[in-house]
Amino acid sequence: MLPQVPLVLECVVCQKPFWRNGAEVVAEVRAWSDVALPLGCRDAPYLIEPGEEGYLGALERLIAEHPDEERLLRLHAWWKGNDHHRSPSTKHQLAGESTSARRESNMEALMRQIEPGTPDSTLMRAELLRELGRFDDALQLLEAALPAGLDLARKRIRALCEARDRVVRPLG
């Protein structure tokens, strides 16, 4: 139930992303603590988790030392791009909504990096294909044998593909 600490952070001043694990620790302050900030930290800029554009920029700026890092950046960019569909003001968008070329390129690259063969990867790849408007390819993937616990998600993705709906929708 606790929020995850982002793998990549962005400085609000210079807007440059960096790997959290590669950052130099200058001080530690426990959350909800009465302890005053150390002198060197009082004027430090805030750090935020990047949005979709920030993650896409991180792909260009950060050198992924391992393929898993690039896949994680791409996955987080996709998720962040989906976030705006979850707000009440965007719930009733048209199914024909277009996506940016940069977003689509990221989704295509992410799909190539997801190892096929597991039930989770099959559903993720089908959802990526659906959001890309490749409905027939997504439907073909959904023909694979999947555990019964994933039937609801499979049915929802299938129905959205049949409706030719590319917009991010709840699967449950």
C-alpha positions in Angstrom: 0.0 0.0 0.0 3.0 2.3 0.3 4.0 4.2 -2.8 7.1 3.0 -4.6 10.2 5.2 -4.6 10.8 6.0 -8.2 13.9 4.5 -9.9 14.5 7.8 -11.7 14.2 11.2 -10.2 14.1 14.6 -11.8 15.4 17.9 -10.4 12.8 20.6 -10.6 15.5 23.3 -11.2 17.5 21.8 -14.0 14.9 19.2 -15.1 17.5 16.6 -15.6 16.7 13.0 -14.8 19.1 10.7 -12.8 19.1 7.2 -11.4 18.1 7.2 -7.8 20.6 4.4 -7.0 23.4 6.4 -8.5 22.8 9.6 -6.6 25.1 10.6 -3.9 23.5 10.6 -0.4 24.3 13.9 1.3 21.9 13.5 4.2 19.0 11.4 5.4 15.9 12.6 7.1 13.2 10.3 8.2 9.7 11.1 7.0 7.4 12.6 9.6 10.4 13.4 11.8 10.8 16.5 14.0 14.4 16.6 13.2 15.4 19.8 11.4 17.0 19.5 8.0 20.8 19.6 7.9 22.1 23.0 6.8 23.2 21.8 3.4 19.8 20.4 2.6 17.6 23.4 3.5 18.0 25.0 0.1 18.2 21.8 -1.9 15.8 21.7 -4.9 12.9 19.3 -4.8 13.1 16.1 -6.6 10.1 14.6 -8.4 9.3 11.5 -10.4 9.3 12.3 -14.1 6.1 12.3 -16.1 5.9 10.5 -19.5 8.0 13.1 -21.3 10.5 13.0 -18.4 10.9 9.3 -18.7 11.1 9.5 -22.5 13.8 12.2 -22.1 15.6 9.9 -19.6 15.8 7.2 -22.3 17.7 9.7 -24.4 19.9 11.1 -21.6 20.6 8.1 -19.3 22.8 5.3 -20.4 21.1 2.1 -19.6 23.9 -0.2 -18.3 21.6 -3.2 -18.5 18.6 -4.0 -20.8 16.3 -4.2 -17.8 17.0 -0.5 -17.1 15.8 0.6 -20.6 12.8 -1.7 -20.3 11.9 -0.1 -16.9 12.3 3.4 -18.3 10.0 2.5 -21.2 7.5 0.8 -18.9 7.3 3.8 -16.5 6.9 6.2 -19.5 4.0 4.1 -20.7 2.4 4.0 -17.3 2.9 7.8 -16.8 1.4 8.4 -20.2 -1.7 6.4 -19.2 -2.1 8.4 -15.9 -4.0 11.2 -17.5 -6.8 8.8 -18.6 -7.5 8.0 -15.0 -8.7 11.5 -14.1 -12.5 12.2 -14.1 -12.1 14.9 -16.8 -10.7 12.4 -19.3 -12.8 9.3 -18.7 -15.1 9.8 -21.7 -12.6 10.5 -24.4 -13.3 9.2 -27.9 -12.0 5.8 -28.9 -10.2 7.4 -31.9 -7.9 9.5 -29.8 -4.5 9.8 -31.3 -1.2 9.3 -29.5 2.1 11.0 -30.1 4.6 9.5 -32.4 7.1 9.5 -29.5 4.7 7.6 -27.3 3.9 5.1 -30.0 7.6 4.6 -30.6 8.2 3.9 -26.9 5.3 1.4 -26.8 6.6 -0.4 -29.9 10.1 -0.6 -28.3 8.7 -1.8 -25.0 6.7 -4.5 -26.7 9.9 -5.8 -28.4 11.6 -5.9 -25.0 8.9 -7.9 -23.2 9.8 -11.5 -23.2 6.9 -13.5 -24.6 5.7 -16.7 -23.1 4.4 -15.8 -19.6 0.7 -15.0 -19.0 1.5 -11.5 -17.7 3.7 -10.7 -20.7 1.0 -11.9 -23.1 -1.6 -9.6 -21.5 0.8 -6.7 -21.4 1.8 -7.2 -25.1 -1.9 -7.5 -26.0 -2.7 -4.2 -24.2 0.2 -2.4 -25.9 -1.0 -3.7 -29.3 -4.6 -2.5 -28.5 -3.4 1.0 -27.5 -1.4 1.1 -30.7 -4.5 0.3 -32.7 -3.2 -3.1 -33.8 -6.4 -4.8 -32.8 -6.1 -8.0 -34.9 -2.6 -8.6 -33.6 -3.8 -8.2 -30.0 -6.8 -10.5 -30.6 -4.4 -13.1 -32.0 -2.2 -12.9 -28.8 -5.3 -13.3 -26.6 -5.9 -16.8 -28.2 -3.0 -18.1 -26.1 -3.8 -20.3 -23.1 -3.9 -18.2 -20.0 -4.7 -19.1 -16.4 -8.3 -18.8 -15.3 -7.5 -15.9 -13.0 -6.7 -13.7 -16.0 -10.0 -14.4 -17.8 -11.5 -11.0 -16.8 -8.6 -9.0 -18.1 -8.5 -11.1 -21.3 -12.3 -10.6 -21.9 -12.0 -6.9 -21.3 -9.0 -6.4 -23.7 -10.8 -8.6 -26.3 -14.0 -6.5 -26.0 -12.0 -3.3 -26.4 -10.2 -4.7 -29.4 -13.5 -5.7 -31.0 -14.9 -2.2 -30.4 -11.7 -0.7 -32.0 -11.1 1.3 -28.8 -7.5 2.5 -28.3 -8.1 4.6 -25.2 -6.8 3.4 -21.8 -9.6 1.8 -19.9 -9.9 -0.1 -16.6 -9.5 -3.9 -17.2 -11.3 -4.9 -14.0 
